[in-house]
Amino acid sequence: MRTARSATPARRGGLRRKISALIAVLVLPLTGLVALAAPAQAATATATYAKGADWGSGFDATWTVRNTGTTTISGWTLEWDFPAGTTVTSHWDAVVTRSGNHYTARNANWNGTLAPGQSVSFGFNGAGPGSPTGCLINGQSCDGTGQPGGPGAPGTLTTGTVTTTSVQLRWGAASGDVQNYDVLRNGRVVGTTSATSFTDTGLAPATSYTYTVLARDTAGRTGPASAPLTVRTTSDGGGEPPGDAVNLGYFAEWGVYDRGYHVKDIVDSGTAEDITHINYAFGNVQNGECTIGDSYAAYDRFYSAAESVSGQADTWDTGALRGNFNQLRQLKELYPHIKVVWSFGGWTWSGGFGQAMQDPQRFAQSCYDLVNDPRWAGVFDGIDLDWEYPNACGLSCDNSGPEVFGEMMRAFRDVFGDQLVTAAITADASSGGKIDAADYAAGAQYADHLAVMTYDFFGAWAATGPTAPHSPLGSYAGIPQQGFNSQAAIDKLIARGVPPEKLLLGIGFYGRGWTGVTQSAPGGTATGAAPGTYEAGIEDYKVLAERCPPTGTIAGTAYAHCGNQWWSYDTPATIAGKMDYATGRGLGGAFFWELSGDTADGDLVSAMSAGLG
């Protein structure tokens, strides 16, 4: 039931590069091309927009950035505005963020360097009828009009004092004839100064803003923009953490590739203020020990200043920590209430648990040594064991016996001491199902919490249906399998001796869907899995909310029938109901898979936080 995790790790090697994105403007289809203007000879970069197919409820489009200067560009930032009612719903080959109707796209880690004359394209799917306006590339007009003989770029932007409503900026002086500097916030000029510092005021608390600075000479000509710097104002409440209930989110290691989701997005979306724990997924279990999943993503990928939580670029110094681990370290410095736990296993990498549990002490010690490796000391607060499933079948089968889960948790508690020891466990409450296969109560006494995977009950692996919500809170007339709902799972675990305060209710930040469906209500027939961005039959909430909005609710969750597709997923409203159930049942909190499925403003996480109190 964990296919949301299953296919993606196997693909991680193929997600790093898309050579086809590096194409010249001349190979773009002429239909829908908007030439914002002929580039001026001295401009350093231009950007053009091309709208492709339009299917009524949405469209696809391409931006192409071209180096029209005489020196290499080492990074690019494109900004534009869409009118109200037009939005970006998904994107690829760039890191795209949104603030209201203002969009910012930054190069991916592999396509930011452009030699003179070279171009790069990235694409997106959108909804609505509007066209982009106010286009800026590296702080200058996208049409490349005239900056001949202008000053140089200002030096690196840094911050001084940051408060709830103000940001102090400093930068190095630009070369050439400089009369003053324009300071741009999210692509718009917010101040002009002759000094090399500026304080931007009137800001909102706990909000991220991206700044660039342009130098202007006495003739009014501007030079190239500084490298961008993103700054987040402090919280209005002094950074008070969420309440006592656990609100845990999984961060998928491979999300930094095609999904373009990074630790900084946790900050920019406001999610960092709403969550209490992050499970970093996944480490592997091989030859009886814990091992690294993807070392490049984990601790070697270089983060630029614009991509970084701290606003400072990584270094290549020997022994310097980079990658996700360094970003998580920076996140914890800003939000010390967040606990970060390294999760091992998952659907794809659970096969090694059975062998590892032949020597539980060696297994636990290997994991402790890796989690607490001096190279990333202080990043992790403990370990999460995601065995799918002890004494049962997932991608592979285990026959270690019902007592193995308790033995594992006891061994890890002995080794990890007062660090967090947690586990993700099955929600299969059917008669003779996976909850019945292992003694989860025996393991619960050693666990800080157990995350019950109350999602993926139904999906398009049953290609012809019947259509059914993948995460029903309770049962309903016509449910395809008894015991496949959240309440049944929680009730059975508590009845078997697991304390309710040790249990977390699971929420999927994605939907599961079928195609070839004519019936709006659940229970319809289908012809197969609906198309998805990364995998057939599954799609992120942020995409479905725009593309296929809910048409009904059943068993405490939402469903949507659009065209011949049928999807089920949770919304802020259904999450509110599920959080009411979790608090009313005395559970320890809730968790979700996974962070990148939420909207840019963190709508689902916010609903969980509000519901948990």
C-alpha positions as CSV (number, residue, x, y, z in Angstrom):
1,M,0.0,0.0,0.0
2,R,3.0,2.3,-0.3
3,T,3.2,2.7,-4.0
4,A,3.5,6.5,-3.4
5,R,7.0,5.7,-2.3
6,S,7.6,2.6,-4.4
7,A,8.3,3.7,-7.9
8,T,10.2,6.8,-7.3
9,P,13.4,5.6,-5.6
10,A,14.0,3.2,-8.5
11,R,13.9,6.1,-10.9
12,R,16.2,8.4,-9.0
13,G,19.2,7.7,-11.3
14,G,17.3,8.9,-14.3
15,L,16.0,12.0,-12.8
16,R,19.2,14.1,-12.7
17,R,19.5,15.3,-16.3
18,K,17.2,16.2,-19.1
19,I,19.6,16.8,-22.0
20,S,16.6,17.6,-24.3
21,A,15.9,20.8,-22.3
22,L,19.0,22.4,-23.8
23,I,17.6,23.5,-27.2
24,A,17.9,26.6,-29.2
25,V,15.1,29.1,-29.7
26,L,15.0,28.3,-33.4
27,V,13.7,24.8,-32.8
28,L,10.6,26.0,-30.9
29,P,7.3,25.7,-32.7
30,L,6.3,29.1,-34.1
31,T,2.7,28.6,-33.0
32,G,2.0,30.6,-29.8
33,L,5.5,32.2,-29.7
34,V,5.5,35.5,-28.0
35,A,8.7,37.4,-28.9
36,L,8.9,40.0,-26.2
37,A,11.2,42.1,-28.4
38,A,14.3,41.7,-30.5
39,P,17.3,41.4,-28.1
40,A,19.5,44.5,-27.9
41,Q,23.1,43.8,-28.9
42,A,24.6,44.5,-25.4
43,A,22.0,42.6,-23.3
44,T,23.3,39.7,-21.3
45,A,20.1,37.6,-21.5
46,T,16.6,37.5,-23.0
47,A,13.6,35.3,-22.4
48,T,10.8,34.3,-24.8
49,Y,7.5,32.6,-24.0
50,A,5.7,30.0,-26.2
51,K,2.3,28.6,-25.5
52,G,1.7,25.1,-26.8
53,A,-1.4,22.9,-26.6
54,D,-4.5,24.3,-25.0
55,W,-7.2,21.8,-23.9
56,G,-9.7,24.2,-22.4
57,S,-9.1,23.5,-18.8
58,G,-5.4,23.9,-19.1
59,F,-2.4,24.4,-21.4
60,D,1.3,23.8,-21.7
61,A,3.9,26.4,-22.3
62,T,7.7,26.9,-22.6
63,W,10.1,29.7,-21.5
64,T,13.4,29.9,-23.3
65,V,16.3,31.8,-21.8
66,R,19.1,32.8,-24.1
67,N,22.6,34.3,-23.3
68,T,22.9,37.2,-25.7
69,G,26.0,38.6,-24.1
70,T,29.7,38.0,-24.6
71,T,30.4,36.2,-21.3
72,T,29.1,33.0,-19.7
73,I,26.1,33.2,-17.5
74,S,26.5,31.1,-14.3
75,G,22.9,31.2,-13.2
76,W,19.5,32.7,-14.2
77,T,16.3,33.9,-12.6
78,L,13.2,34.6,-14.6
79,E,10.2,36.4,-13.2
80,W,6.8,37.2,-14.6
81,D,3.2,37.9,-13.5
82,F,0.0,36.1,-14.5
83,P,-3.4,37.8,-14.2
84,A,-5.8,36.5,-11.5
85,G,-7.3,33.2,-12.6
86,T,-4.2,32.0,-14.5
87,T,-1.8,29.7,-12.6
88,V,1.1,27.3,-13.0
89,T,0.0,23.8,-12.0
90,S,3.2,21.8,-12.6
91,H,6.6,22.4,-14.0
92,W,9.9,20.8,-15.1
93,D,13.6,21.7,-15.7
94,A,13.5,24.8,-13.4
95,V,12.6,25.6,-9.8
96,V,9.4,27.6,-10.0
97,T,7.9,29.4,-7.0
98,R,4.9,31.6,-6.6
99,S,4.0,34.7,-4.5
100,G,0.5,35.7,-5.2
101,N,0.3,36.2,-9.0
102,H,4.1,36.7,-9.3
103,Y,6.2,33.7,-10.5
104,T,9.9,33.2,-10.1
105,A,11.8,30.5,-12.0
106,R,15.4,29.6,-11.3
107,N,17.7,27.3,-13.1
108,A,18.1,23.7,-12.0
109,N,21.5,22.7,-10.7
110,W,22.4,21.3,-14.1
111,N,21.2,24.0,-16.6
112,G,22.3,27.3,-15.1
113,T,25.5,27.8,-17.0
114,L,25.0,29.3,-20.5
115,A,27.8,30.2,-22.9
116,P,27.3,33.2,-25.2
117,G,24.7,32.3,-27.8
118,Q,23.5,29.2,-25.8
119,S,19.9,28.8,-24.7
120,V,17.9,26.7,-22.3
121,S,14.2,25.9,-22.1
122,F,11.9,24.8,-19.3
123,G,8.2,24.0,-19.4
124,F,5.1,24.1,-17.3
125,N,1.4,23.2,-17.4
126,G,-1.0,25.9,-16.5
127,A,-4.7,26.7,-16.0
128,G,-6.5,29.8,-17.1
129,P,-6.6,32.1,-20.2
130,G,-4.0,34.8,-19.3
131,S,-0.6,35.6,-20.7
132,P,2.6,36.6,-18.8
133,T,3.5,40.3,-18.2
134,G,6.3,42.1,-16.4
135,C,8.9,39.6,-17.5
136,L,12.4,40.0,-16.0
137,I,15.5,37.9,-16.6
138,N,18.2,38.4,-14.0
139,G,16.5,41.6,-12.9
140,Q,16.4,43.1,-16.4
141,S,13.7,43.3,-19.0
142,C,13.2,40.0,-20.9
143,D,13.3,41.8,-24.3
144,G,17.0,42.7,-23.8
145,T,16.5,46.4,-24.5
146,G,19.3,48.6,-24.0
147,Q,21.9,48.7,-21.4
148,P,25.0,49.5,-23.5
149,G,27.9,50.9,-21.5
150,G,26.1,50.6,-18.2
151,P,27.7,49.8,-14.9
152,G,28.6,46.3,-13.7
153,A,26.7,44.0,-11.4
154,P,26.6,44.8,-7.7
155,G,28.6,42.4,-5.4
156,T,27.1,39.6,-3.4
157,L,23.9,40.4,-1.4
158,T,24.0,39.7,2.3
159,T,21.6,40.5,5.2
160,G,22.0,42.6,8.2
161,T,19.2,42.8,10.8
162,V,16.0,40.9,9.9
163,T,12.9,41.5,11.9
164,T,9.2,40.5,11.6
165,T,8.6,43.5,9.2
166,S,12.0,44.5,7.8
167,V,15.1,43.3,6.1
168,Q,18.4,45.1,6.0
169,L,20.5,44.4,2.9
170,R,24.1,45.0,2.0
171,W,26.1,44.5,-1.2
172,G,29.5,45.2,-2.8
173,A,29.9,48.2,-5.0
174,A,29.4,47.8,-8.8
175,S,32.1,48.7,-11.2
176,G,31.9,51.7,-13.6
177,D,30.0,54.9,-13.3
178,V,27.4,54.4,-10.6
179,Q,24.9,57.1,-9.5
180,N,22.6,54.9,-7.4
181,Y,21.2,51.4,-7.0
182,D,17.6,50.1,-7.5
183,V,16.6,47.5,-5.0
184,L,14.0,45.0,-6.3
185,R,11.8,42.8,-4.1
186,N,10.2,39.9,-6.0
187,G,11.1,41.6,-9.2
188,R,9.7,45.0,-8.4
189,V,11.7,48.1,-7.4
190,V,11.0,49.0,-3.7
191,G,13.7,51.6,-3.2
192,T,16.6,53.5,-4.7
193,T,19.8,54.5,-2.8
194,S,23.3,55.8,-3.5
195,A,24.6,53.7,-0.6
196,T,25.5,50.0,-0.7
197,S,22.9,49.1,1.9
198,F,19.1,49.4,2.2
199,T,16.4,48.5,4.7
200,D,13.2,47.2,3.3
201,T,10.2,47.8,5.6
202,G,6.5,47.2,5.8
203,L,6.9,43.4,5.3
204,A,4.8,40.6,6.6
205,P,6.0,38.3,9.4
206,A,7.3,34.8,8.6
207,T,7.3,35.5,4.9
208,S,10.0,34.9,2.3
209,Y,11.1,37.7,-0.1
210,T,13.7,37.5,-3.0
211,Y,15.9,40.5,-3.6
212,T,18.2,41.7,-6.4
213,V,20.0,45.0,-6.9
214,L,20.8,46.9,-10.1
215,A,23.4,49.7,-10.4
216,R,22.3,52.8,-12.4
217,D,24.7,55.3,-14.0
218,T,24.3,59.1,-14.5
219,A,22.8,58.5,-17.9
220,G,20.1,56.3,-16.4
221,R,21.5,53.0,-17.7
222,T,21.3,49.9,-15.6
223,G,23.8,47.1,-15.4
224,P,23.2,43.4,-14.8
225,A,21.4,42.4,-11.6
226,S,23.1,41.0,-8.6
227,A,22.7,37.3,-7.8
228,P,19.3,36.9,-6.0
229,L,19.0,36.5,-2.2
230,T,15.9,35.1,-0.5
231,V,15.3,36.2,3.0
232,R,12.5,35.2,5.4
233,T,11.2,37.6,8.0
234,T,10.9,36.4,11.6
235,S,7.7,35.0,13.1
236,D,5.2,37.4,14.7
237,G,5.0,35.1,17.7
238,G,8.7,35.0,18.3
239,G,9.1,31.7,16.5
240,E,6.8,29.8,18.9
241,P,6.7,26.1,17.8
242,P,3.4,24.2,17.1
243,G,1.5,22.6,19.9
244,D,2.3,19.2,21.6
245,A,0.7,17.1,18.9
246,V,3.1,15.6,16.3
247,N,2.7,17.0,12.8
248,L,5.3,15.0,10.8
249,G,6.1,15.3,7.1
250,Y,8.3,13.0,4.9
251,F,11.0,14.7,2.8
252,A,11.7,12.5,-0.3
253,E,15.5,12.4,-1.0
254,W,14.9,12.1,-4.8
255,G,12.6,15.1,-4.9
256,V,15.5,17.4,-5.6
257,Y,15.7,16.0,-9.1
258,D,12.6,16.1,-11.4
259,R,10.4,17.5,-8.7
260,G,12.7,20.3,-8.0
261,Y,11.7,20.3,-4.3
262,H,14.3,21.4,-1.8
263,V,14.6,22.0,1.9
264,K,14.3,25.7,1.3
265,D,10.7,25.1,-0.1
266,I,9.8,24.0,3.5
267,V,10.7,27.5,4.6
268,D,9.3,29.5,1.7
269,S,5.9,27.8,1.9
270,G,5.5,28.5,5.6
271,T,5.5,24.8,6.4
272,A,8.5,25.0,8.7
273,E,6.3,26.8,11.2
274,D,3.6,24.2,11.1
275,I,5.5,20.9,11.4
276,T,7.2,19.3,14.4
277,H,9.1,16.5,12.7
278,I,10.6,15.6,9.3
279,N,11.3,12.1,8.2
280,Y,14.1,12.0,5.7
281,A,13.4,9.2,3.2
282,F,15.1,6.9,2.6
283,G,18.2,5.1,3.7
284,N,18.7,1.5,2.5
285,V,19.1,-1.7,4.4
286,Q,21.7,-4.0,2.9
287,N,23.7,-6.9,4.1
288,G,22.3,-6.6,7.6
289,E,23.2,-2.9,8.0
290,C,21.9,0.6,7.3
291,T,23.4,2.3,4.2
292,I,23.2,5.6,2.4
293,G,20.4,5.9,-0.2
294,D,21.7,8.6,-2.6
295,S,25.0,10.1,-1.4
296,Y,24.9,12.9,-4.0
297,A,21.5,14.2,-2.9
298,A,22.2,13.6,0.7
299,Y,25.5,15.3,1.3
300,D,27.3,16.3,-1.9
301,R,25.0,18.4,-4.1
302,F,26.1,22.0,-4.3
303,Y,23.5,24.6,-3.3
304,S,23.8,28.2,-4.5
305,A,22.9,31.2,-2.3
306,A,19.5,31.5,-4.0
307,E,18.7,27.8,-3.4
308,S,20.0,27.7,0.2
309,V,18.0,28.0,3.4
310,S,20.6,30.3,4.8
311,G,21.0,32.4,1.7
312,Q,24.7,31.4,1.6
313,A,26.2,29.2,-1.1
314,D,27.9,25.9,-0.3
315,T,31.7,25.6,-0.5
316,W,33.9,23.0,-2.1
317,D,36.2,23.0,0.9
318,T,37.5,19.5,1.9
319,G,35.1,18.0,4.5
320,A,32.4,20.6,4.0
321,L,28.9,19.3,4.3
322,R,26.6,20.0,1.3
323,G,23.4,18.6,-0.1
324,N,20.1,17.9,1.7
325,F,21.9,17.2,5.0
326,N,23.5,20.7,5.2
327,Q,20.2,22.3,4.2
328,L,18.4,20.4,7.0
329,R,21.1,21.6,9.4
330,Q,20.4,25.2,8.3
331,L,16.7,24.6,8.7
332,K,17.1,23.4,12.3
333,E,19.1,26.5,13.1
334,L,16.2,28.6,12.0
335,Y,13.5,26.4,13.5
336,P,15.0,24.6,16.4
337,H,11.6,23.0,17.3
338,I,11.8,20.7,14.3
339,K,13.1,17.2,14.9
340,V,14.7,15.5,11.9
341,V,14.7,11.7,11.7
342,W,16.3,9.5,9.1
343,S,13.9,6.9,7.7
344,F,15.2,3.6,6.4
345,G,13.4,1.1,4.2
346,G,10.2,2.1,2.5
347,W,8.4,0.0,-0.1
348,T,11.4,-0.5,-2.4
349,W,14.1,-1.0,0.3
350,S,12.3,-3.1,2.9
351,G,13.7,-6.4,1.5
352,G,16.8,-6.2,3.7
353,F,15.1,-6.1,7.1
354,G,14.6,-9.8,7.4
355,Q,18.3,-10.6,7.0
356,A,19.3,-7.7,9.2
357,M,17.1,-8.9,12.0
358,Q,19.1,-12.2,12.2
359,D,21.5,-10.0,14.2
360,P,19.5,-7.2,15.7
361,Q,22.3,-5.7,17.7
362,R,24.6,-5.5,14.7
363,F,21.8,-4.0,12.7
364,A,20.9,-1.3,15.2
365,Q,24.6,-0.4,15.9
366,S,25.2,0.1,12.1
367,C,22.3,2.4,11.9
368,Y,23.3,4.4,15.0
369,D,26.8,4.8,13.5
370,L,25.4,6.1,10.2
371,V,22.7,8.4,11.6
372,N,25.3,9.9,14.0
373,D,28.2,10.1,11.6
374,P,30.5,13.0,12.5
375,R,30.2,14.4,9.0
376,W,26.6,15.4,9.7
377,A,26.6,15.5,13.5
378,G,23.5,17.2,14.8
379,V,21.4,16.9,11.7
380,F,19.4,13.9,12.9
381,D,17.5,13.4,16.1
382,G,16.9,9.7,15.7
383,I,15.8,6.9,13.3
384,D,12.6,5.8,11.7
385,L,12.2,2.1,10.7
386,D,9.9,1.7,7.7
387,W,9.6,-2.0,7.2
388,E,6.9,-3.0,4.7
389,Y,6.1,-5.4,6.2
390,P,7.4,-7.6,9.2
391,N,6.1,-11.2,8.9
392,A,4.0,-10.3,5.8
393,C,4.4,-9.4,2.2
394,G,5.0,-6.0,0.5
395,L,7.3,-5.8,-2.5
396,S,9.0,-8.9,-1.0
397,C,7.8,-11.3,1.7
398,D,9.1,-11.9,5.2
399,N,8.4,-14.9,7.5
400,S,10.4,-13.9,10.6
401,G,7.4,-14.4,12.9
402,P,5.0,-12.1,14.7
403,E,7.5,-11.2,17.5
404,V,10.1,-9.7,15.1
405,F,8.7,-6.2,15.2
406,G,9.0,-6.0,19.0
407,E,12.5,-7.4,18.9
408,M,13.6,-4.8,16.4
409,M,12.2,-1.9,18.3
410,R,13.8,-3.2,21.6
411,A,17.2,-3.5,19.9
412,F,17.1,0.0,18.5
413,R,15.9,1.5,21.7
414,D,18.8,-0.1,23.5
415,V,21.3,1.3,21.0
416,F,19.8,4.8,20.4
417,G,19.0,5.5,24.0
418,D,17.1,8.8,24.4
419,Q,17.2,9.6,20.6
420,L,14.0,9.2,18.7
421,V,13.1,5.7,17.6
422,T,9.9,5.5,15.5
423,A,8.4,3.3,12.8
424,A,5.9,3.4,10.0
425,I,3.4,0.5,10.1
426,T,0.7,-1.1,8.1
427,A,-3.0,0.0,8.2
428,D,-4.4,-3.3,6.9
429,A,-7.0,-4.1,9.5
430,S,-8.7,-6.9,7.4
431,S,-9.2,-10.2,9.1
432,G,-5.9,-12.1,8.9
433,G,-4.3,-9.0,7.4
434,K,-1.0,-7.3,8.1
435,I,-1.8,-5.9,11.5
436,D,-2.7,-9.4,12.6
437,A,0.7,-10.7,11.3
438,A,3.0,-8.8,13.8
439,D,2.9,-7.9,17.4
440,Y,2.9,-4.1,17.1
441,A,2.0,-3.6,20.8
442,A,5.3,-5.3,21.7
443,G,7.2,-2.8,19.6
444,A,5.1,0.2,20.7
445,Q,6.6,0.2,24.2
446,Y,10.0,1.1,22.8
447,A,8.8,3.6,20.2
448,D,8.3,7.3,20.5
449,H,5.5,7.0,17.9
450,L,4.1,4.7,15.2
451,A,3.0,6.3,11.9
452,V,0.0,4.3,10.6
453,M,-0.1,4.4,6.8
454,T,-3.8,5.1,6.5
455,Y,-3.7,5.6,2.7
456,D,-3.2,3.6,-0.5
457,F,-6.1,1.3,0.5
458,F,-7.4,1.3,-3.1
459,G,-6.0,2.4,-6.4
460,A,-5.6,1.7,-10.1
461,W,-3.6,-1.5,-9.6
462,A,-7.1,-2.8,-9.8
463,A,-7.2,-1.5,-13.4
464,T,-11.0,-2.0,-14.0
465,G,-12.1,-0.7,-10.6
466,P,-14.3,-0.4,-8.7
467,T,-13.3,3.2,-8.1
468,A,-12.8,3.8,-4.4
469,P,-11.2,6.5,-2.2
470,H,-7.6,5.5,-1.4
471,S,-7.7,7.0,2.1
472,P,-11.2,6.6,3.6
473,L,-11.5,7.6,7.2
474,G,-14.3,5.1,7.8
475,S,-16.2,2.4,6.1
476,Y,-19.1,2.9,3.7
477,A,-21.7,0.9,1.9
478,G,-20.0,-0.8,-1.1
479,I,-16.4,-0.5,0.1
480,P,-14.4,-3.1,-1.8
481,Q,-12.6,-4.5,1.2
482,Q,-13.6,-4.6,4.8
483,G,-10.9,-3.4,7.2
484,F,-9.4,-1.1,4.6
485,N,-10.1,2.3,6.3
486,S,-8.4,4.5,8.9
487,Q,-10.8,4.0,11.8
488,A,-10.6,0.2,11.5
489,A,-6.8,0.3,11.6
490,I,-6.6,2.6,14.6
491,D,-9.3,0.6,16.4
492,K,-7.5,-2.7,15.9
493,L,-4.1,-1.4,16.9
494,I,-5.6,0.1,20.1
495,A,-7.5,-3.1,20.8
496,R,-4.3,-5.1,20.5
497,G,-2.6,-3.0,23.1
498,V,-1.0,-0.1,21.3
499,P,-1.5,3.1,23.3
500,P,-3.4,5.7,21.2
501,E,-1.0,8.5,22.1
502,K,1.7,6.5,20.3
503,L,-0.2,6.4,17.0
504,L,-0.1,9.0,14.2
505,L,-2.8,9.2,11.6
506,G,-1.5,9.1,8.0
507,I,-2.5,11.6,5.3
508,G,-1.5,11.3,1.6
509,F,-0.6,14.6,-0.2
510,Y,-1.6,13.0,-3.5
511,G,-4.5,11.4,-5.2
512,R,-5.1,8.0,-6.9
513,G,-7.1,7.8,-10.0
514,W,-8.6,5.8,-12.9
515,T,-9.4,6.6,-16.5
516,G,-12.3,5.3,-18.6
517,V,-14.8,6.1,-15.9
518,T,-18.3,7.3,-16.6
519,Q,-19.8,7.1,-13.1
520,S,-19.2,10.1,-10.8
521,A,-19.9,8.3,-7.5
522,P,-17.5,5.7,-6.1
523,G,-17.9,2.1,-7.3
524,G,-17.6,2.7,-11.1
525,T,-15.8,0.6,-13.6
526,A,-12.6,1.8,-15.3
527,T,-10.2,0.9,-18.1
528,G,-6.9,1.6,-16.4
529,A,-4.8,4.1,-14.4
530,A,-5.3,7.8,-15.0
531,P,-2.2,9.6,-16.4
532,G,0.1,11.2,-13.8
533,T,3.1,13.5,-14.0
534,Y,5.5,10.9,-12.7
535,E,3.6,7.7,-12.5
536,A,0.2,6.5,-13.9
537,G,-2.6,6.4,-11.4
538,I,-1.1,8.9,-9.0
539,E,-0.8,12.7,-8.9
540,D,0.1,15.5,-6.4
541,Y,-2.6,17.4,-4.6
542,K,-1.3,20.7,-5.9
543,V,-2.0,19.5,-9.5
544,L,-5.3,17.8,-8.8
545,A,-6.7,20.8,-6.9
546,E,-6.4,22.9,-10.1
547,R,-6.9,20.2,-12.8
548,C,-9.7,18.0,-11.3
549,P,-11.4,19.7,-8.3
550,P,-13.6,17.6,-6.0
551,T,-17.1,16.8,-7.0
552,G,-18.1,14.9,-3.8
553,T,-17.0,13.4,-0.5
554,I,-17.3,9.9,1.0
555,A,-16.0,8.3,4.1
556,G,-14.3,11.5,5.2
557,T,-12.3,12.1,2.1
558,A,-12.9,13.7,-1.3
559,Y,-13.3,12.4,-4.8
560,A,-13.4,14.1,-8.2
561,H,-14.9,13.0,-11.6
562,C,-13.6,15.1,-14.5
563,G,-14.0,14.0,-18.1
564,N,-13.4,10.2,-18.0
565,Q,-11.1,10.4,-15.0
566,W,-11.9,9.6,-11.4
567,W,-9.6,10.7,-8.5
568,S,-9.7,10.6,-4.8
569,Y,-7.6,12.7,-2.5
570,D,-7.7,14.8,0.7
571,T,-8.4,18.5,0.8
572,P,-8.0,21.1,3.6
573,A,-11.6,20.5,4.4
574,T,-11.4,16.7,4.7
575,I,-8.1,17.0,6.6
576,A,-9.9,19.1,9.1
577,G,-12.3,16.3,9.7
578,K,-9.5,13.7,10.0
579,M,-7.7,15.9,12.5
580,D,-10.9,16.2,14.5
581,Y,-11.0,12.4,14.6
582,A,-7.3,12.1,15.6
583,T,-7.6,14.5,18.5
584,G,-10.9,13.1,19.6
585,R,-9.5,9.5,19.6
586,G,-6.5,10.7,21.7
587,L,-3.9,10.0,19.0
588,G,-0.4,11.5,19.3
589,G,-0.9,13.5,16.1
590,A,-0.7,12.9,12.3
591,F,1.9,12.6,9.5
592,F,1.9,12.9,5.7
593,W,3.6,11.6,2.6
594,E,5.1,13.8,1.3
595,L,6.1,17.5,1.4
596,S,6.4,18.1,-2.4
597,G,2.7,17.2,-3.0
598,D,1.4,20.3,-1.2
599,T,0.8,23.7,-2.7
600,A,3.4,26.5,-2.8
601,D,1.6,28.0,0.2
602,G,1.4,24.8,2.3
603,D,-2.4,24.6,2.3
604,L,-2.5,21.0,3.4
605,V,0.1,21.2,6.2
606,S,-1.6,24.4,7.4
607,A,-4.9,22.5,7.7
608,M,-3.2,19.7,9.6
609,S,-1.6,22.2,12.0
610,A,-4.8,24.0,12.6
611,G,-6.7,20.8,13.2
612,L,-4.2,19.4,15.7
613,G,-4.1,22.7,17.6
